[in-house]
């Protein structure tokens, strides 16, 4: 090989080595720079994977303390909803117990909203007493009553079954929990008797709250 060719070959190899070092170094820098945001990025990815199933319609109701409950008061943070009633002798006590357990297993930024499907009997005072028995009388967990039409319309818009009592049949209501994001979008439905679904609810609620690790608890 001629001297000039040897020099050119050496220069080309040198440039290739420098380029490879720069590429590898840049990749390592990007990893290092993003290391502190890995959990947030993962949580964002997880929440982005949740479909938007519906939009919660506007509503105006009240809670156990006679405080207004509407989209404005529950927006900004994710929330979990269910539809129960205090005189229920069927699934409601189990669902409410599951909700109480969820309270300890999800991030504190996730709120809980229990709508009564028997608003005539479930006044704020009745809901207040009910919440107190469950140690659920706290700002994070709202027990909601008000217009029967509004509550049943909400259930329908969230893809839940809710049928008022008749002379021949008791109230029928769904046993699913509904996960709603901070913008009022329904992001998931989870059957309260399905343990795998309940575990998924904890993970999905944590993802919407910006973390992939639900709090440890029972």
Buried (B, 14 or more C-beta within 10 A) or exposed (E): EEEEEEEEEEEEEEEEEEEEEEEEEEEEEEEEEEEEEEEEEBBBEBBEEBEEBBBBEEBEBBBBEEEEBBBEBBBEBBBBBBBBBBEBEBBBEBBBEBBBBBBEBBBEBBBBBBBBBBBEEBBBEBBBEBBEEBEBBEEBBBBBBBBBEBBBBBBEBBEBEBBBEEEEEBBEBBBBBBBBBBEBBBBBBBBBEEEEBBEBBBBBBBBBBBBBEBEEEE
